[in-house]
Amino acid sequence: MIQDNTDPTSSEGTPVLVAVGEGLLEVGMRNDLPSGYLGRGFGGDVANVAVMAARMGTRARLLTRLGADTPGRLLLDFWRHAHLDVDRITVDPSAPTGMYVNAVRHGGHTFDYYRSGSAATRLSETDVDEHLLDGAGALHVSGISLAISGSAARAAERAAELARDSGVMVTFCVNHRPMLRPDTDRNLAFARAADIVILSSEDALAMLDTDRLDRIRAMLGEGPQEIVLTDGPAGAVVLSDGEIHRVAAPSVVVVDTAGAGDALAGAYLAGRLAGTAPPDALEPAVIAGALSCRWPGCARSYPSAEEVARVRAGASPDVEPQPFSSESA
Ligand SMILES: O=C(O)C(=O)C[C@H](O)[C@H](O)COP(=O)(O)O
């Protein structure tokens, strides 16, 4: 396991978000620029959530496996730079780090994955022990964590059992990825037992055959206290305590929407872990998701807490967007 001491001290003592799943090196392509463009980025849905939560000031820990290769070293360097707690990341020399190509074309994108047999697919219950949740306020898992391999799914499920036994809330992003052939029953069971479920309209249609919030609520049962339904540029809605709150997204010049859902989820969970009520946590979360679209790729495009606050206070969202941590990328 990797030892590290780069925990942000400013948030010491606040509850930790523990994310379980796969990080992926992103190979970015810009087909919308005459010059063409190839650049490295950093993705993997739960890692993105952890990075965004850390950008908002939350302590975030990632449980994953990386290969002993350049993509793995780059990811680890980026996550350290983003102040993630990387103590629970294992370098596994027996398998490569997963990657994906993000081809951006006029705001839209396609992903091609090179992740089968990746180091993260070798996550297993042996990676999970009670110390994983030291200081934890939330355990975060996604449908991708459950889909990459049977052993990774069991690791995530074991972590969720431990979380429940110790009163730590479980949060779940559905993130339906047809190419991973997700097990819908498994995802549904996980979602029903989670405390907070976050899903896009497309995820809802794929997993539940409806994107209507009342039907989603009925199908998820009484387990989840909060359901966040995202709807791209329209913003998002949260259902909690029987009340619905909608938040519209600020309009931004969109370069790439990749990772916007994860940015929203990370900022939302950061707010909830800080004790902010669901409607008030959703507002900065929707802004974070929108701001992340101003730059190509996933986690490098995530705004700082200060930028989110400025836009919330009425500043223009399009002032000099910059990728963060460019020195490590
Ligand atoms: O697809 C996967 O398996 C990945 O993990 C790659 C990406 O980093 C996230 O998927 C981005 O997620 P969105 O926020 O939904 O755009």
The ligand as an ORCA input file, in Angstrom:
! r2SCAN-3c Opt
* xyz 0 1
  O     -17.114      5.789    -18.032
  C     -16.369      5.404    -17.132
  O     -16.331      4.232    -16.767
  C     -15.495      6.335    -16.463
  O     -15.272      6.190    -15.296
  C     -14.963      7.457    -17.297
  C     -15.320      8.848    -16.839
  O     -14.299      9.335    -16.009
  C     -16.664      8.991    -16.164
  O     -17.501      8.017    -16.625
  C     -17.310     10.315    -16.449
  O     -18.610     10.291    -15.936
  P     -19.768     11.347    -16.200
  O     -19.729     12.326    -15.090
  O     -20.999     10.512    -16.181
  O     -19.490     11.979    -17.544
*
